[in-house]
Amino acid sequence: MLPNSNRLQSLTLWRCSSLLSFPTNGLPTTLTSLRIQNCKKLEFLSREMMAKLTSLQSLYLVQSCDSLRSFPLGIFPNLSSLTIGDCENLESLSAEGGADENLSHLNSLDINGCRNLVSFPDGGLRTPNLTSLKVMRCENLKLLPDRMHTPNRPSRFLDIWSSKCGVICTMGFASQPTIIWDRPSKQTEAFSGMGIARACLSSTISDRRKQGSGGDVAQ
């Protein structure tokens, strides 16, 4: 365990090129924020260590942990924000026992530059409070979650960004979300099953470009 860490809430590991592993006793269970960047040789937390981080709310993992092949969504029961970027060997996001309950706090999921990522969990994502899903530069990703379970928030308030990914298949929604494509002319066919017309998609994209990425689309 890190010395004098029983009250530590935020930990950043940056450009630790020689760092290979976490302490054998794991990280402080008081952590609410963990940022790991440019630590390519670092072995990611074991499942046992992850399960103990019950206070973790934000995880930022970028250009690190090259040995990571699958990330277990839902293992952190209070996680609200997850960013995974440029993890070149990540192949899948999994959801195992207890994941449904543990995903209830997640409101932001950002996956960027994971070129070997090919799939989300089967059965969709049970994320009742998710408001933002961004998937960018994942060239081998073949489909987004086949269903988004957002009963606590109408899916028209769910922003979905997809940029420079592979062939994206349909997702199931109860109502129309805001969908922003980097290359809309190529991707809109994938959403025919959602009943979203080309004109609607084009209008949404046009509005977003006028207002900037931080603007809100009128509902």
VMD Tcl script that draws the C-alpha trace (Angstrom):
set ca {
  {0.00 0.00 0.00}
  {1.17 3.53 -0.65}
  {2.53 5.25 2.49}
  {0.15 7.62 4.35}
  {-2.58 6.85 1.83}
  {-5.57 5.96 3.98}
  {-7.24 9.26 3.02}
  {-5.99 9.58 -0.55}
  {-8.78 10.47 -2.96}
  {-6.99 11.31 -6.22}
  {-4.05 9.54 -7.85}
  {-2.34 10.39 -11.16}
  {0.33 8.22 -12.80}
  {1.90 9.99 -15.78}
  {4.81 8.97 -18.00}
  {6.05 6.25 -15.65}
  {7.72 4.32 -18.46}
  {9.43 1.81 -16.15}
  {6.46 1.15 -13.86}
  {5.38 -2.48 -14.17}
  {2.81 -3.09 -11.44}
  {0.69 -1.64 -8.68}
  {1.48 -2.31 -5.01}
  {0.73 -5.91 -4.08}
  {-1.82 -4.75 -1.49}
  {-3.64 -2.68 -4.07}
  {-4.62 0.99 -4.09}
  {-6.29 2.98 -1.30}
  {-9.98 2.18 -1.10}
  {-10.66 5.89 -0.52}
  {-9.74 6.76 -4.13}
  {-12.43 8.63 -6.06}
  {-10.28 9.54 -9.10}
  {-7.59 7.51 -10.87}
  {-5.71 8.83 -13.92}
  {-3.15 6.69 -15.72}
  {-1.41 8.09 -18.79}
  {1.66 7.02 -20.76}
  {2.42 4.02 -18.56}
  {2.56 1.39 -21.28}
  {4.37 -1.32 -19.34}
  {2.08 -1.09 -16.34}
  {-0.02 -4.18 -15.67}
  {-3.57 -3.03 -15.02}
  {-5.24 -3.71 -11.69}
  {-6.22 -7.28 -10.95}
  {-9.94 -7.99 -10.60}
  {-9.46 -8.41 -6.87}
  {-7.85 -4.97 -6.60}
  {-10.52 -3.35 -8.78}
  {-13.36 -4.81 -6.72}
  {-12.00 -3.08 -3.60}
  {-12.17 0.40 -5.15}
  {-15.78 0.93 -4.15}
  {-15.41 4.74 -3.94}
  {-13.92 5.24 -7.40}
  {-15.98 7.68 -9.47}
  {-13.65 8.60 -12.33}
  {-11.18 6.44 -14.25}
  {-8.98 7.85 -17.01}
  {-6.79 5.30 -18.79}
  {-4.84 6.62 -21.79}
  {-1.83 5.20 -23.66}
  {-1.21 2.75 -20.86}
  {-1.42 -0.89 -19.80}
  {-0.56 -2.48 -23.15}
  {-1.27 -5.94 -21.75}
  {-4.95 -5.11 -21.15}
  {-7.13 -7.17 -23.51}
  {-10.58 -6.91 -21.92}
  {-12.02 -4.31 -19.57}
  {-14.72 -5.46 -17.12}
  {-17.46 -2.83 -17.11}
  {-19.39 -2.65 -13.89}
  {-16.66 -3.84 -11.57}
  {-16.49 -0.38 -9.94}
  {-19.88 0.10 -8.24}
  {-19.81 3.91 -8.09}
  {-17.99 4.77 -11.32}
  {-19.63 7.71 -13.10}
  {-17.00 8.57 -15.74}
  {-14.85 6.17 -17.74}
  {-12.32 7.20 -20.39}
  {-10.18 4.66 -22.22}
  {-7.88 6.03 -24.92}
  {-5.21 4.60 -27.18}
  {-5.09 1.24 -25.44}
  {-3.90 -0.52 -28.57}
  {-4.41 -4.10 -27.44}
  {-7.84 -3.71 -25.86}
  {-10.21 -6.05 -27.70}
  {-13.46 -6.03 -25.75}
  {-15.54 -4.55 -22.98}
  {-17.11 -7.24 -20.83}
  {-20.00 -7.23 -18.39}
  {-19.99 -9.98 -15.80}
  {-22.01 -10.87 -12.71}
  {-23.27 -7.81 -10.84}
  {-22.45 -5.48 -13.73}
  {-26.06 -4.31 -14.17}
  {-26.25 -2.91 -10.66}
  {-22.74 -1.45 -10.77}
  {-23.37 0.43 -14.02}
  {-26.18 2.45 -12.50}
  {-23.94 5.44 -11.73}
  {-22.18 5.59 -15.10}
  {-23.08 8.77 -17.00}
  {-20.10 9.20 -19.34}
  {-18.31 6.56 -21.41}
  {-15.52 7.65 -23.78}
  {-13.58 5.13 -25.87}
  {-10.96 6.64 -28.17}
  {-8.21 5.22 -30.36}
  {-8.55 1.56 -29.32}
  {-7.91 0.18 -32.78}
  {-8.27 -3.49 -31.79}
  {-11.55 -3.06 -29.95}
  {-14.17 -5.18 -31.70}
  {-17.12 -5.47 -29.34}
  {-19.22 -4.19 -26.48}
  {-20.89 -6.63 -24.06}
  {-23.61 -8.88 -25.45}
  {-27.08 -7.82 -24.45}
  {-26.36 -4.10 -24.46}
  {-25.54 -1.72 -21.64}
  {-27.80 -1.34 -18.61}
  {-26.80 2.23 -17.90}
  {-29.91 4.07 -16.66}
  {-28.07 7.36 -16.12}
  {-25.78 7.41 -19.16}
  {-25.84 10.80 -20.90}
  {-22.76 10.63 -23.13}
  {-21.30 7.81 -25.22}
  {-18.29 8.70 -27.38}
  {-16.56 6.15 -29.60}
  {-13.77 7.47 -31.80}
  {-10.92 6.03 -33.89}
  {-11.81 2.40 -33.20}
  {-11.32 1.10 -36.73}
  {-12.16 -2.54 -35.98}
  {-15.28 -1.92 -33.93}
  {-18.17 -3.56 -35.74}
  {-21.12 -2.50 -33.62}
  {-22.15 -0.25 -30.80}
  {-24.16 -1.80 -27.95}
  {-27.19 -3.54 -29.44}
  {-29.41 -1.95 -26.83}
  {-29.05 0.97 -24.45}
  {-31.10 0.55 -21.28}
  {-31.80 4.09 -20.08}
  {-35.16 3.90 -18.25}
  {-34.42 6.85 -15.96}
  {-33.59 9.26 -18.78}
  {-35.31 9.54 -22.19}
  {-32.77 8.52 -24.79}
  {-33.30 11.77 -26.69}
  {-30.99 13.23 -24.03}
  {-28.25 10.69 -24.75}
  {-25.47 12.10 -26.94}
  {-23.71 9.52 -29.10}
  {-20.57 10.41 -30.99}
  {-18.94 8.03 -33.44}
  {-15.90 8.95 -35.49}
  {-13.70 6.91 -37.80}
  {-14.94 3.52 -36.64}
  {-15.79 0.37 -38.56}
  {-19.24 -0.71 -39.68}
  {-21.67 0.34 -36.98}
  {-24.89 -1.67 -36.55}
  {-28.18 -0.51 -35.10}
  {-28.98 0.07 -31.45}
  {-32.40 -0.14 -29.86}
  {-33.91 2.96 -28.27}
  {-37.33 3.77 -26.94}
  {-37.08 7.31 -28.30}
  {-34.84 9.30 -30.57}
  {-31.35 10.12 -29.28}
  {-29.05 12.83 -30.54}
  {-26.52 11.12 -32.78}
  {-23.47 12.90 -34.12}
  {-21.46 11.28 -36.93}
  {-18.10 12.40 -38.20}
  {-18.99 11.00 -41.63}
  {-22.81 10.99 -41.72}
  {-23.25 10.13 -45.38}
  {-21.57 6.78 -44.83}
  {-23.13 5.93 -41.48}
  {-26.82 6.90 -41.65}
  {-27.88 3.62 -43.28}
  {-26.93 1.84 -40.08}
  {-29.76 3.61 -38.27}
  {-32.63 2.70 -40.60}
  {-33.99 0.34 -37.95}
  {-34.37 3.23 -35.51}
  {-36.75 5.12 -37.80}
  {-34.49 8.16 -37.98}
  {-34.75 9.86 -41.35}
  {-31.73 11.16 -43.24}
  {-33.12 14.68 -43.01}
  {-33.34 14.46 -39.24}
  {-29.77 13.25 -38.93}
  {-28.51 15.90 -41.34}
  {-30.34 18.62 -39.44}
  {-28.93 17.48 -36.10}
  {-25.39 17.38 -37.48}
  {-25.80 20.81 -39.06}
  {-27.09 22.30 -35.81}
  {-24.20 20.83 -33.85}
  {-21.60 22.18 -36.27}
  {-23.13 25.67 -36.07}
  {-23.25 25.70 -32.30}
  {-19.93 23.94 -31.66}
  {-19.36 20.70 -29.82}
  {-20.37 22.23 -26.50}
  {-23.76 23.51 -27.66}
  {-27.12 21.95 -26.94}
  {-29.48 20.88 -29.64}
  {-32.98 22.20 -29.11}
  {-35.37 19.44 -28.18}
}
mol new
graphics top color blue
foreach p $ca { graphics top sphere $p radius 0.5 }
foreach p [lrange $ca 0 end-1] q [lrange $ca 1 end] { graphics top cylinder $p $q radius 0.2 }
display resetview
